[in-house]
């Protein structure tokens, strides 16, 4: 079944070409030797990215595979300036990262509502022949052509903006916790990989305060090698200030499971290990006090931990307290949100990633203006 949660798209963007300058000589009754009066061509349209908080996914771009700005108009007689090409704005959800689809190069990051980023600049219009008149060349019969358009195929990735990201194996109780402490209601069932797409919930806290929690599909050992759902959803926790590791209390070895999860995160992005971490041992309603005390002795001592049960509500309020305290320690929320460093995509895996997302097809577009002006089209590479 096709989902409406689209966090990965590949589109072609093209700015407009500049209009040609006019090569025209003034002609009017009783004005002999009027001289050059050719106007300038208009500039080509720019292509912009614009953050829009009303969008939560990239679904609106899934079927708009190309974004073309307008071409600049040609200059005219009597110094008439050509019309500027129409600019195009691509509205994207906050948290969208853009890469060059050919090289994997990181281009830009749109994180704020209303933020505008220039993606492609339109070509400048050519100057008319009136600009080239001199005392020794009073009737120039040449004008500048407009600058060529720019074209770029880009990959857009959505990385959710949330305070707390949940990390755990399938059936660790992540969706149950989100359902219990927030207004989000992800699917809950008794089989692995119930969660197939990320979800975000707002957690209410004391004194009308709140924070945002993000749930992603479970990862398994070997996910960095493509097992299970792989690591494709881990992009959504790269921006989180805090990672909440969730391991069920009925597992064989809690410490080993925690180290496996850390290893998979390190394989995906070593910078994730620098984030604050909290460990929650779920399904505590299946454990008695003696067993909880025994398991606590073997837990990692370098991070806060808590035994919880989202079903019975056991230790849920203390968990919120720990999360809020960790989020607001030394203003680390702002520090982590601004410290994210985007890496270029590894070309070794780029094509496989495009295939997994259904974005590996080539996009070839010709519009009517292209066909008519085929001889005049010149593309330039964007450095």
C-alpha positions as CSV (number, residue, x, y, z in Angstrom):
1,X,0.0,0.0,0.0
2,X,1.4,3.4,-1.0
3,X,1.9,5.8,1.9
4,X,1.3,9.5,2.0
5,X,4.5,10.0,4.0
6,X,7.0,11.0,1.4
7,X,10.4,12.1,2.8
8,X,12.5,11.6,-0.3
9,X,12.1,13.0,-3.8
10,X,14.2,13.7,-6.9
11,X,13.2,16.6,-9.2
12,X,14.7,18.6,-12.1
13,X,15.0,22.4,-11.5
14,X,15.8,24.9,-14.3
15,X,16.1,28.6,-14.1
16,X,15.1,30.9,-17.0
17,X,17.5,32.2,-19.7
18,X,18.1,35.9,-20.1
19,X,16.4,37.7,-22.9
20,X,18.3,39.1,-25.9
21,X,19.2,42.7,-26.1
22,X,17.7,44.6,-29.1
23,X,19.7,45.8,-32.0
24,X,17.4,48.6,-33.2
25,X,17.9,52.0,-34.8
26,X,15.6,54.8,-34.0
27,X,13.3,55.7,-36.9
28,X,10.9,58.7,-36.7
29,X,9.7,61.4,-39.0
30,X,11.9,64.5,-38.9
31,X,14.6,62.7,-36.9
32,X,17.3,61.8,-39.3
33,X,20.1,59.5,-38.0
34,X,18.2,58.7,-34.8
35,X,20.9,56.4,-33.6
36,X,20.7,53.1,-31.6
37,X,17.8,52.7,-29.2
38,X,17.7,48.9,-28.6
39,X,16.5,48.0,-25.1
40,X,17.9,45.4,-22.7
41,X,16.6,41.9,-22.4
42,X,14.9,40.8,-19.2
43,X,16.6,38.5,-16.7
44,X,15.6,34.8,-16.5
45,X,13.5,33.6,-13.6
46,X,15.2,32.4,-10.4
47,X,14.3,29.1,-8.6
48,X,13.9,29.4,-4.9
49,X,13.3,27.0,-2.0
50,X,11.0,28.3,0.7
51,X,10.3,26.8,4.1
52,X,6.6,26.2,4.8
53,X,5.4,25.0,8.2
54,X,2.1,23.9,6.7
55,X,3.8,21.0,4.9
56,X,4.8,17.9,6.8
57,X,6.0,15.7,4.0
58,X,7.3,16.0,0.4
59,X,4.1,14.4,-1.1
60,X,3.2,17.6,-3.0
61,X,6.5,17.3,-5.0
62,X,6.2,13.5,-5.6
63,X,4.3,14.1,-8.9
64,X,5.9,17.5,-9.8
65,X,9.1,16.2,-11.3
66,X,10.2,19.4,-12.9
67,X,10.2,23.0,-11.8
68,X,11.0,25.5,-14.6
69,X,11.3,29.3,-14.2
70,X,10.2,31.6,-16.9
71,X,12.6,33.0,-19.6
72,X,13.4,36.7,-19.8
73,X,11.8,38.7,-22.6
74,X,13.8,40.2,-25.5
75,X,14.5,43.9,-25.5
76,X,12.6,46.1,-27.9
77,X,12.8,49.4,-29.8
78,X,12.8,52.8,-28.1
79,X,14.8,51.4,-25.2
80,X,12.0,49.0,-24.2
81,X,13.3,46.6,-21.5
82,X,12.3,43.0,-21.9
83,X,10.1,41.4,-19.2
84,X,11.8,39.5,-16.4
85,X,11.1,35.8,-16.3
86,X,8.7,34.4,-13.7
87,X,10.4,33.2,-10.5
88,X,9.5,29.8,-9.1
89,X,9.2,29.0,-5.4
90,X,9.4,25.5,-4.2
91,X,7.6,25.2,-0.9
92,X,9.2,22.5,1.3
93,X,8.6,21.4,4.9
94,X,10.9,22.7,7.6
95,X,13.8,20.3,7.9
96,X,14.4,19.7,4.2
97,X,17.9,19.0,3.0
98,X,18.9,19.3,-0.7
99,X,21.6,17.4,-2.5
100,X,22.9,17.3,-6.0
101,X,21.6,14.1,-7.5
102,X,24.6,13.7,-9.9
103,X,27.4,14.1,-7.4
104,X,25.8,13.7,-4.0
105,X,27.1,17.2,-3.0
106,X,25.2,18.9,-0.1
107,X,23.6,22.1,-1.4
108,X,21.5,23.7,1.3
109,X,19.3,23.1,4.4
110,X,15.8,24.7,5.0
111,X,14.9,24.7,8.6
112,X,12.7,27.8,9.3
113,X,9.2,28.8,8.2
114,X,9.5,31.5,5.6
115,X,13.2,30.9,5.0
116,X,14.1,31.5,1.4
117,X,17.1,30.0,-0.3
118,X,18.2,30.8,-3.9
119,X,18.7,27.4,-5.6
120,X,19.3,28.5,-9.2
121,X,19.9,32.0,-10.5
122,X,18.3,33.0,-13.8
123,X,20.5,34.3,-16.7
124,X,21.1,38.0,-17.0
125,X,19.5,39.8,-19.9
126,X,21.7,41.0,-22.7
127,X,22.3,44.7,-23.2
128,X,20.8,46.5,-26.2
129,X,22.9,48.3,-28.8
130,X,22.3,51.7,-27.2
131,X,24.9,50.8,-24.6
132,X,27.6,50.3,-27.2
133,X,27.4,53.7,-28.9
134,X,30.6,55.7,-28.7
135,X,32.0,58.8,-30.3
136,X,33.8,56.6,-32.9
137,X,31.0,54.0,-33.3
138,X,27.7,56.0,-33.2
139,X,25.6,53.3,-34.8
140,X,26.6,49.9,-33.4
141,X,24.7,47.1,-35.1
142,X,25.2,44.4,-32.4
143,X,23.7,43.6,-29.0
144,X,24.3,41.1,-26.3
145,X,22.6,37.7,-26.1
146,X,21.1,36.7,-22.8
147,X,22.9,34.5,-20.4
148,X,22.0,30.8,-20.6
149,X,19.8,29.0,-18.1
150,X,21.0,26.7,-15.4
151,X,19.6,23.2,-14.8
152,X,20.1,20.9,-11.8
153,X,18.7,17.6,-10.7
154,X,18.3,17.6,-6.9
155,X,17.4,15.1,-4.2
156,X,15.3,16.5,-1.4
157,X,15.3,14.7,2.0
158,X,13.1,15.5,4.9
159,X,14.7,15.3,8.3
160,X,12.1,15.8,11.0
161,X,12.5,18.6,13.6
162,X,11.9,17.0,17.0
163,X,13.4,17.3,20.5
164,X,13.5,13.6,21.4
165,X,14.1,10.7,18.9
166,X,13.2,7.1,19.8
167,X,15.7,4.4,19.0
168,X,15.1,0.7,19.5
169,X,14.5,-2.7,18.0
170,X,11.1,-3.7,16.5
171,X,8.5,-4.4,19.2
172,X,10.4,-2.5,21.8
173,X,7.3,-0.5,22.7
174,X,8.2,2.8,21.0
175,X,4.8,3.3,19.4
176,X,3.0,2.3,22.6
177,X,5.0,5.0,24.5
178,X,4.2,7.7,21.8
179,X,0.5,6.7,22.0
180,X,0.5,6.9,25.8
181,X,2.3,10.3,26.3
182,X,1.3,12.3,23.2
183,X,-1.6,13.1,20.9
184,X,-0.1,10.9,18.1
185,X,-1.6,7.5,17.6
186,X,0.8,5.3,15.6
187,X,-0.2,1.8,14.7
188,X,0.4,-0.8,17.5
189,X,0.4,-4.5,17.0
190,X,2.2,-7.6,18.3
191,X,4.4,-8.3,15.3
192,X,7.8,-6.8,14.2
193,X,8.0,-3.7,12.0
194,X,4.5,-2.5,12.9
195,X,5.8,1.1,12.3
196,X,6.6,1.5,8.7
197,X,6.9,5.3,8.6
198,X,8.1,8.0,11.1
199,X,5.6,9.8,13.3
200,X,5.8,12.8,15.5
201,X,3.9,13.6,18.7
202,X,3.7,16.6,21.1
203,X,4.2,15.6,24.7
204,X,2.5,17.8,27.3
205,X,4.5,18.7,30.4
206,X,4.0,20.6,33.5
207,X,3.0,24.3,33.5
208,X,1.7,24.2,29.9
209,X,5.2,23.3,28.6
210,X,5.7,20.7,25.9
211,X,8.3,19.0,23.8
212,X,8.2,17.0,20.5
213,X,9.0,13.3,20.2
214,X,9.7,11.4,17.0
215,X,9.2,7.7,16.5
216,X,11.0,5.9,13.7
217,X,10.7,2.3,12.5
218,X,12.7,-0.2,14.5
219,X,16.3,-1.1,13.4
220,X,17.9,-4.5,13.8
221,X,21.5,-5.8,14.0
222,X,22.9,-5.5,10.5
223,X,20.7,-2.6,9.5
224,X,23.7,-0.7,8.2
225,X,24.2,-3.6,5.7
226,X,20.6,-3.3,4.5
227,X,18.8,-5.8,6.8
228,X,15.3,-5.1,7.9
229,X,14.3,-1.6,6.8
230,X,17.9,-0.6,6.8
231,X,18.9,2.8,8.1
232,X,16.9,5.0,5.7
233,X,14.8,6.4,8.6
234,X,17.7,7.4,10.8
235,X,17.9,10.7,9.0
236,X,14.9,11.8,11.0
237,X,16.8,11.7,14.3
238,X,19.9,13.5,13.1
239,X,18.4,16.8,14.2
240,X,17.1,15.6,17.6
241,X,18.7,17.0,20.7
242,X,18.2,13.8,22.7
243,X,18.0,10.1,21.8
244,X,15.8,7.8,23.9
245,X,17.0,4.2,23.6
246,X,14.2,1.8,24.3
247,X,15.0,-1.9,25.1
248,X,12.3,-4.3,26.4
249,X,12.9,-5.8,29.8
250,X,12.3,-9.3,28.6
251,X,15.3,-9.3,26.3
252,X,18.2,-11.7,26.9
253,X,20.9,-9.0,27.4
254,X,20.0,-5.4,27.8
255,X,23.5,-4.1,27.7
256,X,24.3,-6.0,24.5
257,X,21.2,-4.7,22.8
258,X,22.1,-1.2,23.7
259,X,25.6,-1.6,22.3
260,X,24.2,-3.1,19.1
261,X,22.0,0.0,18.6
262,X,25.0,2.3,19.3
263,X,27.0,0.4,16.7
264,X,24.3,0.8,14.0
265,X,24.1,4.5,14.7
266,X,27.8,4.9,14.5
267,X,27.8,3.1,11.1
268,X,25.2,5.5,9.8
269,X,26.6,8.8,11.2
270,X,29.3,8.9,14.0
271,X,28.1,12.3,15.0
272,X,24.9,10.7,16.5
273,X,27.0,9.3,19.3
274,X,27.7,12.9,20.5
275,X,24.1,13.4,21.3
276,X,22.6,13.1,24.8
277,X,21.2,9.7,25.5
278,X,18.6,8.3,27.9
279,X,17.9,4.5,28.3
280,X,14.3,3.3,29.0
281,X,13.7,-0.4,29.8
282,X,10.2,-1.0,28.6
283,X,7.6,-3.7,29.6
284,X,8.5,-3.3,33.3
285,X,5.0,-4.6,34.1
286,X,6.5,-8.1,33.3
287,X,9.3,-7.7,35.9
288,X,9.2,-7.9,39.7
289,X,11.2,-5.6,42.0
290,X,13.9,-8.2,42.6
291,X,14.5,-8.8,38.9
292,X,14.5,-5.0,38.2
293,X,17.2,-4.6,40.9
294,X,19.2,-7.4,39.4
295,X,19.0,-6.0,35.8
296,X,19.9,-2.5,37.0
297,X,23.3,-3.6,38.2
298,X,24.3,-4.5,34.7
299,X,23.1,-1.4,32.9
300,X,25.5,1.2,31.5
301,X,26.5,3.7,34.2
302,X,27.3,6.6,31.9
303,X,23.7,7.5,31.0
304,X,20.3,8.0,32.9
305,X,18.1,4.9,32.8
306,X,14.6,4.1,33.9
307,X,12.3,1.1,33.9
308,X,8.9,2.0,32.5
309,X,5.6,0.5,31.3
310,X,3.6,2.5,28.8
311,X,0.6,0.1,29.3
312,X,0.2,0.6,33.0
313,X,1.7,4.1,33.2
314,X,4.6,3.0,35.5
315,X,7.3,5.6,35.7
316,X,6.0,7.6,32.7
317,X,5.9,10.9,34.7
318,X,9.5,10.4,36.0
319,X,10.5,9.7,32.4
320,X,9.1,13.0,31.2
321,X,11.0,14.7,34.0
322,X,14.3,13.1,32.9
323,X,13.7,14.0,29.3
324,X,12.8,17.6,30.1
325,X,15.8,18.0,32.4
326,X,18.2,16.6,29.8
327,X,16.7,18.7,27.1
328,X,17.2,21.9,29.0
329,X,20.6,21.3,30.5
330,X,22.9,24.2,29.7
331,X,20.7,25.1,26.7
332,X,21.8,22.0,24.9
333,X,18.6,21.8,22.9
334,X,19.7,24.9,20.9
335,X,23.3,23.7,20.8
336,X,22.4,20.4,19.2
337,X,19.9,21.8,16.8
338,X,22.5,24.2,15.4
339,X,25.4,21.7,15.5
340,X,24.2,19.4,12.8
341,X,26.8,18.9,10.0
342,X,25.5,17.7,6.7
343,X,27.8,15.4,4.8
344,X,27.8,14.8,1.0
345,X,26.1,11.6,0.0
346,X,28.4,8.6,-0.7
347,X,28.1,8.0,-4.5
348,X,28.7,4.3,-3.8
349,X,25.3,3.9,-2.3
350,X,23.5,6.8,-4.0
351,X,22.0,4.8,-6.9
352,X,20.9,2.0,-4.6
353,X,19.2,4.6,-2.4
354,X,17.4,6.1,-5.3
355,X,16.2,2.7,-6.4
356,X,14.9,1.9,-2.9
357,X,13.0,5.2,-2.9
358,X,11.6,4.7,-6.5
359,X,13.5,7.8,-7.6
360,X,16.0,6.2,-9.9
361,X,14.3,6.9,-13.2
362,X,15.8,9.5,-15.5
363,X,13.7,12.7,-16.0
364,X,13.8,14.1,-19.5
365,X,11.6,17.2,-20.1
366,X,11.2,19.2,-23.3
367,X,8.7,22.0,-23.4
368,X,7.4,24.0,-26.4
369,X,9.9,26.8,-25.8
370,X,12.7,24.4,-25.8
371,X,11.7,22.9,-29.2
372,X,11.3,26.3,-30.8
373,X,14.6,27.7,-29.5
374,X,16.6,24.4,-29.5
375,X,19.5,26.1,-31.3
376,X,19.7,28.9,-28.8
377,X,19.7,26.7,-25.6
378,X,22.9,26.4,-23.7
379,X,23.1,24.8,-20.3
380,X,25.8,25.6,-17.8
381,X,26.9,23.4,-14.9
382,X,26.2,24.7,-11.4
383,X,29.4,24.7,-9.4
